[in-house]
Amino acid sequence: MGHSRVAAAVFIAVASLVGCSSTPAPDASVSTSAPVRESDTFYFQDTGLTTPRQGGNTIDLFVGLRYADGTDANEIPDYRQLLALATTFLTPSDALPANVSWETLATTMAPALKASGPMSGVTVQIRVHPKCSSPADKRGVWRSAVHTVGDIDPMDYVPGPVEVCPAR
């Protein structure tokens, strides 16, 4: 046998072994990766809201919603109704007097929003503007409370503008 025939026979033998293994080939119809969880998440915000809470403040409200798996499009609540519900917490009440902490307000608001529709999770951030007239806030210190319930990642802190109080 000539060298070219030996080389061709070796090539064919090696080529026929490529892809052989002791484990069977995976079935193309079976997924080998983890199942993908489909979800819809919706965010909205309203800024510059005034409230008599804690001596009168201006706040920005950020809300994130994750709809429950299988929620049909016609079951998704109108965000304006959710915003209206959230803003009711800005008015002091017997249950939530004017001087409750922002954390208490967020802790009460998030579950109420979650219960108002087919949500698997809600995250709320209440960002409080500095009061430039107040000695404690004259440097422009923003404050924020974040509360999350259910199956949604907590909202990242949304910083306020750097320069808000005029220099004195």
Beta strands, then each sheet from edge to edge (+ up, - down):
strand 1: 41-51
strand 2: 57-67
strand 3: 119-128
strand 4: 143-150
sheet 1: 1+ 2- 3+ 4-
end
